[in-house]
Amino acid sequence: MCVWPPAPGKPPHVTDPTYISRVRIERLGGPQRLAYIPAADEPVRFGVHSEVAEHYGADPEKFPPEPTTLDYIVAAAAG
């Protein structure tokens, strides 16, 4: 919890975090990676596709289309 605005001359009061997300990323090469996230039985695959792959010059023969981290961020924000 953060009290805002803080009293004059006082820093805001911050409590201990309620939750810490423990995530591990495994790089597979190029834009490909696996994310090991809480409550998921299997790792989540990330990579590039369409315009993003084109922007980064990722060869679709070498790197098959995968969702981007941006795709997940947009989905989470829209949810």
Backbone bond lengths (Angstrom), bond angles and torsions (degrees), N, CA, C in turn:
res aa  C-N    CA-C-N  psi(-1)  N-CA   C-N-CA  omega(-1)  CA-C   N-CA-C  phi
1 M - - - 1.440 - - 1.519 108.88 -
2 C 1.297 116.61 137.76 1.460 122.08 178.68 1.525 108.00 -124.14
3 V 1.307 116.51 126.06 1.458 120.69 177.83 1.514 107.86 -90.07
4 W 1.332 116.71 120.54 1.453 119.81 -176.76 1.504 110.56 -134.40
5 P 1.252 122.14 136.10 1.474 123.69 -6.71 1.517 110.24 -75.44
6 P 1.332 116.50 151.88 1.457 119.24 178.70 1.527 110.40 -69.95
7 A 1.299 114.92 159.26 1.469 119.31 176.27 1.528 108.18 -60.87
8 P 1.324 117.36 148.54 1.473 119.45 -179.50 1.529 111.68 -52.64
9 G 1.320 115.78 129.34 1.455 121.91 178.42 1.517 114.15 79.49
10 K 1.334 118.19 3.09 1.473 121.43 -179.18 1.524 110.53 -115.35
11 P 1.332 117.87 138.54 1.469 119.55 174.70 1.529 109.48 -73.06
12 P 1.339 118.22 155.89 1.461 119.13 177.25 1.524 110.64 -64.72
13 H 1.316 116.20 147.32 1.462 121.93 179.32 1.529 108.63 -84.79
14 V 1.325 116.41 123.77 1.453 121.49 179.54 1.529 108.03 -122.18
15 T 1.336 116.88 128.66 1.464 120.68 178.53 1.527 109.64 -88.81
16 D 1.300 116.04 174.35 1.465 121.10 175.51 1.520 109.15 -62.48
17 P 1.333 117.61 149.26 1.471 119.35 179.38 1.523 110.99 -62.25
18 T 1.312 115.92 144.76 1.459 121.86 176.75 1.522 110.63 -79.44
19 Y 1.324 115.78 -34.22 1.461 120.40 -175.93 1.515 109.88 -147.14
20 I 1.326 115.99 138.78 1.462 122.28 173.45 1.519 106.68 -121.46
21 S 1.317 116.71 120.90 1.464 121.41 179.46 1.516 108.97 -81.07
22 R 1.321 115.89 122.27 1.454 120.70 179.19 1.524 108.40 -103.06
23 V 1.314 115.30 104.42 1.460 123.32 -175.28 1.524 108.37 -122.67
24 R 1.323 115.49 141.49 1.468 120.25 176.73 1.523 107.33 -124.46
25 I 1.326 116.63 134.04 1.464 123.01 179.47 1.527 108.95 -109.57
26 E 1.327 115.23 132.12 1.468 121.31 175.75 1.523 107.98 -115.41
27 R 1.323 116.86 117.76 1.461 121.67 178.45 1.523 109.36 -79.86
28 L 1.331 115.35 132.06 1.459 120.94 -179.12 1.524 112.17 -106.36
29 G 1.305 117.41 -4.89 1.454 122.11 -177.45 1.508 110.84 111.75
30 G 1.323 115.58 143.25 1.465 119.94 -176.66 1.517 109.55 57.30
31 P 1.323 117.34 -139.16 1.456 119.95 -178.48 1.530 113.84 -85.13
32 Q 1.329 117.02 0.11 1.464 119.89 -175.06 1.523 111.69 -85.69
33 R 1.341 114.69 137.48 1.457 120.22 176.35 1.524 109.61 -157.87
34 L 1.317 114.46 160.75 1.454 122.13 176.76 1.518 108.20 -114.44
35 A 1.320 116.31 139.51 1.457 121.58 175.68 1.520 108.05 -115.00
36 Y 1.311 116.01 121.49 1.462 121.64 174.98 1.524 106.10 -94.97
37 I 1.326 115.43 112.01 1.464 120.80 -173.63 1.529 110.73 -121.05
38 P 1.330 117.06 153.85 1.458 120.22 179.78 1.533 111.81 -58.39
39 A 1.312 115.79 146.31 1.463 124.91 174.89 1.528 114.16 68.17
40 A 1.312 118.37 9.65 1.468 121.41 175.90 1.526 108.34 -110.09
41 D 1.326 116.59 128.32 1.458 120.29 -178.96 1.525 112.30 -70.92
42 E 1.325 116.25 -31.97 1.462 121.99 -178.98 1.527 109.11 -120.56
43 P 1.337 117.73 153.00 1.466 119.04 176.75 1.527 110.64 -65.93
44 V 1.319 115.25 153.48 1.465 122.81 177.22 1.525 107.59 -92.50
45 R 1.332 116.92 129.90 1.468 121.82 179.98 1.525 109.77 -89.08
46 F 1.319 115.99 136.32 1.459 122.85 174.51 1.519 109.02 -125.38
47 G 1.300 115.55 151.29 1.459 121.42 176.33 1.509 109.11 -168.75
48 V 1.319 115.66 -137.49 1.469 121.25 178.30 1.529 108.92 -140.69
49 H 1.313 115.74 161.23 1.466 122.07 177.75 1.522 108.63 -155.68
50 S 1.283 116.63 164.82 1.472 126.76 174.17 1.523 112.81 41.64
51 E 1.322 117.03 -126.00 1.471 120.69 -174.74 1.520 113.10 -60.94
52 V 1.315 116.81 -32.20 1.471 120.04 179.79 1.530 109.51 -67.41
53 A 1.327 116.54 -45.04 1.470 120.09 177.60 1.523 110.53 -61.42
54 E 1.329 116.17 -42.03 1.465 120.23 179.08 1.526 110.61 -62.58
55 H 1.328 116.51 -43.38 1.466 121.43 -180.00 1.531 111.05 -58.36
56 Y 1.327 116.26 -42.61 1.468 120.36 -178.10 1.527 113.17 -88.85
57 G 1.328 117.44 -2.02 1.457 120.57 178.55 1.522 113.25 69.69
58 A 1.339 116.43 30.30 1.464 120.69 -179.79 1.524 109.63 -80.10
59 D 1.312 116.53 123.72 1.456 122.55 179.53 1.529 109.31 -71.73
60 P 1.352 118.66 118.02 1.467 120.47 -178.21 1.532 113.18 -64.32
61 E 1.325 117.49 -19.74 1.462 120.29 175.79 1.529 110.70 -73.95
62 K 1.325 115.75 -32.50 1.466 121.07 -178.78 1.528 111.37 -89.58
63 F 1.332 116.17 -34.62 1.456 121.74 -177.63 1.527 109.45 -126.76
64 P 1.335 117.67 94.74 1.463 119.71 -179.14 1.530 111.03 -61.96
65 P 1.326 117.09 153.70 1.470 120.64 -177.08 1.531 112.16 -58.61
66 E 1.311 114.73 134.05 1.471 123.41 175.04 1.526 107.31 -140.01
67 P 1.335 118.32 155.54 1.456 120.12 175.05 1.532 110.66 -60.39
68 T 1.318 115.73 147.94 1.463 120.82 176.82 1.526 109.39 -92.58
69 T 1.325 115.70 163.68 1.465 118.77 174.58 1.525 109.66 -61.28
70 L 1.327 117.45 -34.57 1.465 120.85 177.94 1.525 111.11 -60.83
71 D 1.340 118.05 -38.52 1.456 121.55 176.92 1.530 110.72 -57.74
72 Y 1.321 116.82 -43.17 1.462 121.16 -179.48 1.523 111.30 -69.16
73 I 1.337 117.21 -39.28 1.464 120.31 178.69 1.521 110.42 -62.92
74 V 1.328 116.88 -45.59 1.473 120.75 179.36 1.519 110.13 -62.97
75 A 1.323 117.44 -43.93 1.467 120.68 179.64 1.531 110.96 -62.53
76 A 1.312 116.76 -41.01 1.470 120.09 179.63 1.523 111.45 -66.60
77 A 1.323 116.67 -41.14 1.466 119.84 -179.93 1.524 111.53 -69.42
78 A 1.325 116.24 -32.18 1.469 119.85 -178.64 1.515 112.32 -80.24
79 G 1.340 116.03 -18.68 1.451 120.75 -174.19 1.479 114.27 -70.70
